[in-house]
């Protein structure tokens, strides 16, 4: 799974991408060239809680992304954890993520 790593790449997705929200997960999507390989990033802000809490949220997001077939070709996707992500199962988050990706016309 190719990930977005650099600050410059994050800023590019933030400034040009579209945002979609759900109580379990928030998504920012930047659609680009369909022939390019897609990338994905997982974010859990410090305000959510301690490191254990944030790492659990990111594990749930990673598993949900795998279930949804991310990264999709030609799209850079950033997944943001919410407080509700921690208590949810990966399949619940994957269902929410599928709906958001449908709105974004990705995958």
C-alpha positions, -999 to +999 in steps of 0.1 A: +000+000+000+016+032-012+013+060+015+015+098+014+045+107+035+059+142+029+044+175+042+044+188+007+023+160-006-002+164+024-005+201+017-012+194-020-040+170-011-054+194+015-054+225-007-067+209-039-087+179-025-124+176-017-135+168+019-163+143+029-174+135+064-191+108+084-193+103+122-168+074+119-143+088+095-135+119+075-119+118+041-100+142+018-097+130-018-076+144-046-084+128-079-057+129-106-044+109-135-062+075-137-031+058-149-011+068-118-010+046-087-031+059-059-018+067-024-034+068+010-026+083+044-040+077+079-043+105+104-052+105+141-048+139+156-032+143+191-064+159+204-081+125+201-062+110+230-030+093+240-007+072+217-025+040+224-059+055+215-045+071+183-027+039+172-059+018+176-077+044+155-051+041+127-052+003+128-090+004+123-086+028+094-059+007+078-080-024+080-111-006+066-090+008+038-079-028+029-115-039+029-125-011+005-096-018-019-076+014-013-055+029-027-076+034-058-058+042-090-054+079-097-066+091-063-047+104-032-068+098-001-063+109+034-083+092+061-089+110+094-099+092+126-127+106+148-135+099+184-160+073+172-134+054+151-118+040+182-149+021+194-160+009+159-150-023+142-131-021+109-161-034+090-183-006+103-157+020+093-153+003+059-191+007+053-189+044+061-158+047+039-175+030+010-202+056+011-178+085+012-157+070-016-189+066-036-197+103-031-161+111-042-165+088-072-134+069-063-132+031-067 
